[in-house]
Amino acid sequence: MPTDLLLHRKSSAVLHFLSPGGEPLKNARIHARQTEHEFLFGFGAFDAIEVASGLLPPDRQAVLEDRLNKMTGLFNFGTLPFYWGRFEKEEGKPETASVRAGAEWLKRRGIRLKGHPLCWHTVCAPWLLKYSNQEIIDRQTARIRREVNDFRGLIDTWDVINEVVIMPVYDRYDNAVTRIARELGQAGLVKRVFDEARQTNPDAVLILNDFNTSPDYERLIERCLDGGAPIDVIGIQSHQHQGYWGKEKLLNVLERFSRFGLPIHFTENTLISGDLMPKHIQDLNDWQPESWPSTPEGEERQKRDAEEMYGILFASPGVEAVTVWDAVDGKWLNAPSGLLRRDNSVKPAYTRLKEMIRKEWSTDTRLLTGENGEAVLEGFRGEYELELDGRKARMTLRKDTRQADIVL
């Protein structure tokens, strides 16, 4: 990819290198190595909850740790589950401690975190159905206050509400959130839950998330923003079980949703490395074959698709994050959608993404200071380690970084 397409991902700063005594380090050769990206390269990190539990047999612990080590060795952003029906199976007994342990396990490994989702009609808590609509609303807002407050400082990015476009007309089974969506209206419910999250944590990053990329989602966003909902990010799911969207559709989606002037996160991305789901299937959940293997041909296709998709998204100024939903094959819908095979071996797509993210899109350079101890660092935004003769310092290169003093 031509370098000029990625200038928006870079910054330039004048660094003043000083000795511990404050003297300029003249004519010094400094190794500047990027250790992390500002851009959020994410993965579904659900397995961390099991790993951190301390309850697994040694063989299972080893398998999951190997899997997570591969993913954290590539990505810097993890999504953890807050599906209400699983997080609080029995009213008043949330799984706060176990999810928090998983979050802390990931944070110790340098992973930034997102919670998914705070409000959704699917995997909703069935015990809510005994309450009136007003009581459901009260419990939904209380739930948001509890989670956002309990995890503040550990998880400060949230998919606040999920799949609102379909929410009021969802009819597969009765659920409490669809009931209140019908009563409050889509924009009304969005406003209510976003206001609650914002009041609980004013510094949180709040995402509206949906798989529907039709004009219906655009109209919903317009109504929500016009109504004052404090949406920070537009979330777009891209589960491509029936085949890669392709460059044309991807660019079309980016153009249409960039017009709102909000950052875009590709929140849930899947690319298949086996046979594709038949095109006539309308709801992806309706195709869950018992056997759905990864194939050599499919893995090569997955690599090509991932390479093009990530290249387009990283080159798009409005995109801040993209998340691989399944780390390993056989997760959602039993699909071969992971970057790892079922035995945790890496696929070609994993290898190619690692080359792109950790080499082609990372900065590793040598700086030579002048007589005043100054040198210019130009590189991709993120965290850096600076080294001289075994002495190290760290700095963050941001969009607004113009200069910095570095003591070595």
N, C-alpha and C positions, 0 to 999 in steps of 0.2 A: 504494500500500500504506500503510495507517495507520501513522503513526510509532511508536505504542506497541508494535507487533509487532516493532520493530527495536531496542528499548532494550537488549537483550542484546548488541548490536553496538557500543554506545557507552560512553564513559566521560566523567567530568567531573573537571577538575583545576584547582587554583588556581595560576596562573603568576605568578611574581615577576619583573617586567621591570626590568633594571638596565642602567645605562650601563657602558661599559668600565671606568670608575673606581669602579664599585660603588654609584653613587647610584640611587635609585628613579626610574624614568621615569614622572613624574606626568602624568596627563591626556593620555596618548598614545594615538593611534589605531593599533592593530596589525592588520595583515592576516594572518589565519591561514588557510592553504590546505593541504588534505590532498594529499599527493603520492603516497601509496601506502596500500594496504589491509593490515590484519592478516589478513583473510580471504584465502584462497588461491584466486584465479581463474586457472585453469590452461589450458594447451594442449599438444598434442603437438608438441614442439619439435625433432623429429628432423632437420629441414633445417639446423639450425645446424651440424651436423657437416660437411656439405658446404660451407657458406658459409665456415667457418673453415679449411678445408683448404688454401686457396690454389691449388687445382688446377683450378678451374672456368674455362671460357671466359667472357669478359666478359659476354656476353648472358645466360648461365645464372646467373652471379653476381648480376647486376642483378635478375633475376626473383626469386631466392630472398631477396635482401636486402629487396626491396620487400614480399614476403610476410611475412617475419619482422618487419619494421618495423611493419606493420599489427597483427600479433599482439602484439608487445611494447608497442605503444601502447595496448593494451586490457587485457592480462593481466599478472600479476606472478609467475606460477609455471609452470615448464616441465618436461615429462617427457622424459628422454633414454633411448634404447634400450640395453639390456644383454642382449639375447637371446643366449644362450651360443653357439648354432650360427653366429651371425654375428659376434659379438664375438671369438670365438676359433675361427676356421674351421680352423686348424691348431694342434694341441696345443702349448702353450707360446709361442704368438705372438698374444697378445691385442691388440685395437685400442685399447689404453689411450690412446696419444698423440692419436689423432684424436678420440676421444670427449672427452678432456680439453680439447682445443682448442675444441670446440663448447661445452662447459660454461663455459669461461672467457669465450667470446664473449658468451654469454647473461648471465653474472654481471656483466660490465662494463655491461650495459644494465639492471641492477637486477632481474633475474629470479632468483627462488629456484628451486632445482632438486630433482628427484626422479629416481632411477634405477629402471628397470623392465625385467625383474624379475631377481632373483638366482637363483631356482630355478623352472623351469617345464618341463613335459613336452613342450610344443610349441616348435619352433625349438630343440630341444636339440642339443648337439654330437654328431654321429654317431660320432665317434671314441671316445666313451665306451663304446660297445657292446662293445669288445674286452676290457673289464675285468670282473672279478667284482663282485658287488654291494657288497662291503666296499670294494673299490678305488674304485667309483663314489662311494660315500658320502664316502670320504676326499678325493676330488678335488672333490666338490661343496662340502664345508666349506672346503677350501683356496681354492676359487674365491671364496667369500664373503669370506674373510679378505683376499684380495688386492684385490678391488674396493672393499670398504668402507674398507680402509686406504689404498689408492692415491688415493681421491677424498675422503678425510676433509677437512672444512673447505670443500670445494667442493660436494659432494653429501652431505648428511647426512639425507636422507629416502629410504627404499627400500621398494618393493614387494618384500618378502623372498621370498615364494612366491606363485605365481599359480595360481588355479583348482584348488584341492586337492580340491574335492568330486568332480570327475570323474576326478581323476588316477589312482587305482588301477584304474579300469575302462576307461580310455582304450584303444581297440583299433584305431584307424585305422592305426597303424604302431608297430612296436616302438621303444622309446626308453628311455634309461637311467634317467630320473627316475621313470617309471611303475614300473620294476622295483624301485627302492628304496622307493617309496611302498607297494608291495605287501608288501615285507619288513618295513618299520618300522611300517606303519600310518599313516593320515593324521595323527593327532595326534602320533605319534612322530616323523615326518619334520618336521612343523611345529616341534616343540620343538627338534629338532636344529639346524635352519637358523636359527631365531630366536636360540637361545643363542649360536651362532657370531657372528651379526651384532652382538648386544649386547656380547659380550666384546671384539669388535674395536673397536667405537665405542660406549661406554656412553651417549653423548649423542645418538645417532641416533634418528630417528623411524622406527619399524618397522611396516610395514603388512601385514596379511593381506588378499589381494585375490581377489575372485571375481565371476563373472557370475551365478552361481546364487543367487537370492534366496529360494529355497524353505526350508522348515524344515530341510532337510538341512544348509544352511550354518549355521543357528542351532545345530544339534546339534554340528556340527564346532567352532564357536567355543567352545561350552560345554566340550567335551572338551579343547580346547587350553588354555583358561584354567584348568580344573581341574588339568591336568597341569603348570601352571607356565610355559607358553610366554609370554615377555615381549612380548606384542602391545600396541602403543601405539594403533593405529588400525585400524578395520574399513573395508576398501575394498570399494566396491560399483561394479561395472561397469553401465552402462545404455546399451548399444548398441540403439537403438530403430529399427532398419531396417524393422520391420514396423508401425511406428506408435508415437506417443508413449504412454508408460505412462498418462498421465492423473493427475489430482489424487488420485483415490481410491487407486490402486495406490501412488503415490508416498508418500502419507501412511501407508499400511499398512506399507510397507517401513521408513520412518523409525521408526514406532512399535515394530516388532518388533526392529529392530537397535539401537535406542536403549536397550533394557532392560539391555544389558551395561555401560552407564556409560562406554563408550569413545567418543572422537571418531569421526565418520564422514567419510570422503572419498568423493565420487563421482568415481572415478578415471579412468573412460573413458566419456565421454558422446557419443552421436551422435544427431542429429535430422535426418531426411531432408528434402530440399527438391525431391524429384521423386516419381515413382511409388513407392509403398511395396512392400517385398518381400512376396511372397505369404505368407499366414498358415500354409499347410501346410508351409513350410520349417522343419525342426527345428534344423538346424545352419546358422547364418548363412553359413558358408563355402561352402555348397552353392548359393548364388545369387550368381553373379558375371557378370552380363550384359556383353557387349562394349560396349554403349552404355547408359548410365543417366544421362540428362540432368537437370539442374535445370530446373524450370519456374516461371513466374510464380506460378501457383496454389500450387505446392509451397513456394515461398519465403515466401509470406505465411503458410502453415500453419507452417512452421519458425519464423518470427518469433513467432507466437502461442504455440507450444509452448515455445520458449526463454524467453519472457517469463514464462509461468506457472511453469515448472520452476525457473528461477533464483529467482523470487520466493519460492516455497515453501522452497527449500533455504536461502536467505539468512535467512529468517524462522525456521528451525529451529535452536534453540540448540546441538544436538549436532553440527551439520555444520560442518566447518572448511574444506572445499575442494570445488571442482567443476571438472573438467577437460574441455574440448572435445578430443576425440581427434584429429579431422582438421581442420587449419587450412583446407585447400583441398579442393575436390571431386576425386574420382578417386583418392583414396588407398586406404584399406582397402576391399576388395571392389569397387573402382571406383565406389563409391557417391557420390551428390551429398550428402555429409554435412558439407561444410566450411561455415565462415562466410564463406569467399571462394569465388568461382567459379574455374574453371580458369585464367582470365586474371588472377587476383588482384583482380578488382573485388569490392567488398564487397556482401554480400547484406543484405536488410532485417533479418535476425536480428543481424548484426554491429552495424548502426547502433543497433538497439534496446538491445542489451546494453551498448553504449558509453554510451548515455544513462543507463541504470540504474546501471552501475558507476561511471562517472566524474562523473556529475552528481547523480542522485537519491540515491545511496548514498555520496556523498562530501561532506565538509564544507568550505565556503568561506565564511568569516565575518569580521566586523570586531570587534575587541575594544577597549574603552575602559578604560584603567587608571584607578585611583583615586589619591588623594594618596600612598598607600604603594607605588604601582607595581604593584598587583595587578589581575588580571582573571581571570575564569573562562572556561576553554575547555571547551565541551561538544560532542562530535562523535563520528563514527565512529572506531573504533580504527585506528591505523596511523601512518604517518610524516607529519610536518607541516613546512611551511616558514612561518616567522614573519618578517614584514617591517615595517620602519619607516624611511621616508625612504631607501629603497634599501639599507639595512643588513639583513642576513638571518641567521637562525639556524634550526637544525633541532632537532626533538624527536620522541620517539615517545610516543604516547598509548596506554597499555596498560590492561588491566583493573584492575591494581593501582596505576596512576598517580594519586596524590592531589595532589601539588604538584611544581613544578619551578622552578628559577631560570633565567631566559633573559637572556643578555647581548646587547644590541643597540647 
